[in-house]
Amino acid sequence: MGAPQTRSGRRGRIGLLAAACVLLVVGGVLLATGVGRQQPAPPRVPQAQSSPGAGATSVPVPPRPSEAGGPESAPAPPAPAPERLVIPTLKVSTPLERLGLDGEQAMETPRDPDRAGWYERGAAPGARGPAVIAGHVTWNEEKAVFFDLARLRTGQRVEVERKDGSTAVFGVTKVAQYGKKEFPSLEVYGNTAGPELRLITCGGDFSKADHYYSDNVVVFGRLLSVREG
């Protein structure tokens, strides 16, 4: 499946209705928030893999690889920058925007709800450490690129096409849903012994009153192979 098509009618409404789920860094923390009217209910991760809880609690911003706790090793050569994320099981194929920090030290969010974004201040997919890719779950009352993220299961594959023509292939090792008060920052963002991947979006219940989702959905992946272009 090719890249999801951008819905042109959506863009005219962005000034009236904000994204239903965005990931923002404000004052050094990552916040999951949402604004909208009647949002589609995203799939839930099976209860055995979830951590219950809700609330407008923050999730720390992913640190730079050198700042995160965890295994230490000699620096590895930089991995090529990612350009496209492919999740065959979900029929997702999306170009990747680059996400950094804006002038207010808030993490930029994907401008297009049909595209995911790579947090370029962290690890690149295929380099040692957790590469972080975030995407919207809903937008203006419609499904967005990561709407079905919670449907992924252990053993399924996620591919990241890179600038040099190679493809980093990851195997899903865990899919979890966390209430924001229970978000395991070190487990998600801490340094790892090898190359790993984190796909992150919102999930759980959407509060019309508070304009955000109660949970975060996180897909954990580990590098299986690199296909040369």
N, C-alpha and C positions, 0 to 999 in steps of 0.2 A: 504494500500500500504506500502511495506517495505521501508527501507532506500534507497535513490537514489543510483544507482550504480556509482562508480568512473570510469571515462573514462581513461584507462591507457594510451591511445595515447596522451592525453592532457599533461601529466606530462612532456613528452619529449620536449614539446614546451614552457614550462614555462620560460626557460632561454632566449627565443627569444621574446616572447610576454608576457607582464605583465598582471595582472588581469584587466579586463575592468572596474571593480568598486570595490574599497577597501575603508575602513574607517580607517583613520590614525590619531593619535594624534601627532602633531609636535609642539613643543614649547607651550604645554598646550592647543592646540586647536584640534578639530576633523575636518579632511578634507575629503571631498568626491572627489575622483579622479578616472580617468580611463585611461587605455592605451590599444590600440588595433587597428585593421584595420577596417573592416566593422562589427559593432556590431548589433545584432538583436535589433529591437526597442521594449522596454518593454511596457506593457499596461500603460495607463495613468489613474490617478484618475479623476472622473468626475469634470468638471470645477468648479462647485459650491462648491467643497470641497478643491479646490486648491488655493494656493497663488502664483500668477505669479511672474516671475523674474528669472534671471540667473546670472552667474558670478562665478569666482573662489574665492568666499568669504568663510571664515571658519565658522564652527559650533562648539561651545564650547564642550569640552569633558564632558561626564556625570560626575558630582561630586559624591563623596561618599555621602550616604544618610544623614549623619550628617551635611554635608556642604551645602546641597541644601536648598533653601528657600521654605517656604510653611508651612502647618499645623504641629504643634508640638504635640507630645504625648510621653508617657512613652515607653522605648525600649521594643520591643516584642522579644520572643524567636526566634533564627535564624531558617529560613526555610531550609529544606534539599536542597542539591545542585541539579540542574537540569541535566538530562542526555539526554533527547530526546524531540524534538519539533514536534508536530503533528498538521497539518492544514487540516482537512478532506476535506473541500471545494476545496482546491487546490491540493489534493492528494500529500501533502508533509509530509514526515516522515523522519526526519533527526537527527542523533546523534548530540549532542552539544559539540563543542570544547570549551575550557575555554580561554577567552581572557583577558589578563592583559596588562601591560606596559613593553616594552623592555628596554634595557639599555639606549636608547636615549629618553626615556619617550614618545615613540610612542605607540599607542594602537596596540596590536597584531591583526592580521586579520585571519579569518579562512584559514587554509592551504589548505583545500579541498573545491573547489567551490561548491560541492554538499552537503556541511555541513554548517549549521549556527553556530554561536558562541555566548556564553553568556559572557557578560562583568562582570567578577567576583568581581571587585572592587566596584560594585554597589549592589543593592538589589537582593536577590535570588527570583525567581518566587514564589509567595505566601507569601512573607514577605512584611511588610508595605513599600511602596515606589515603584517607577517605575523600574522594572527589564528590562534591555536592552539586546536585542538579535539582532545581526547584521548578514547580509549575503550578498554575492555577487549577482548582478543581471545578469551579463554576465561574461564570462571568455574565452579568446582566441576565440572570435567570436561565442561562443555557449551560450545557455541559462544556467544560474546557478540556485542555490536553490531558490532564492527569485525573480526569473524573473516575476512571476505572482502575486507578493504581492499586487499590486494595484487593483487586482480584488476582494479582500476581501470587504465585505460590513457589515454595522452595524447589529448586532444581530448574526452574525456567530460566531462559536466557535474556539478557539485555545487551545490546550492542551499541558501541559508541564509535562512529566513523570520525577519523581524525584528519587533520590538515595535510599530513604527508601521504594520505591515501590508505593508510592502514586502518584496521578495525579492532578495537579492544573488546573482547567478548567476556562478559561477566555472568556468573551463575548466581541466582538469587539464593541467599543463605537464610534469610529471615524476612518476614513481613509483619510489622507490628503497628498497633494503633495506641497512642498514648494520650491520656488527658494532659492538659498543659502543665498541671501542677506536678505530674510525675515524669515529665520529659527527661530521659537519661542523657544529658548533654555529653558526658565523657564517652559513653558507649557509641553515640552517634558520630561525634566530631573528634574524638581523641585519636592520636597517632596509632597506626597499625603496622604490623611487621611487613606487610606487603600491600600491593595495590588493591583498593576496595572502592566501592561505589555506594552512594546514598542518594536515593530518590525521595523527595519530600514534598508533601502537599498537605492540605487540610482535610479533616474528616469529622465524623461524629454528627452531633446535632447542631443545626444552625439557629442562632438566636436572632429573631427579628428585632427584639428590643435593643440588644447590645451589638448587633451587626458583626458577628464573627462565629466561626465554627468552634466547637468545644474541644476538638482533638487535633492531633497531627498524625498522619500516616507516613511511615518510614519504611522504605524497601532497602534492605542491606544486600550488597553483592560483593563477590570476590572474583578477581581476575582469573579466568580460565586459560585464555590464549590470546595471541595477537595475530590476526591475519594480515599479511602484507598485501599492499595494493597492487 
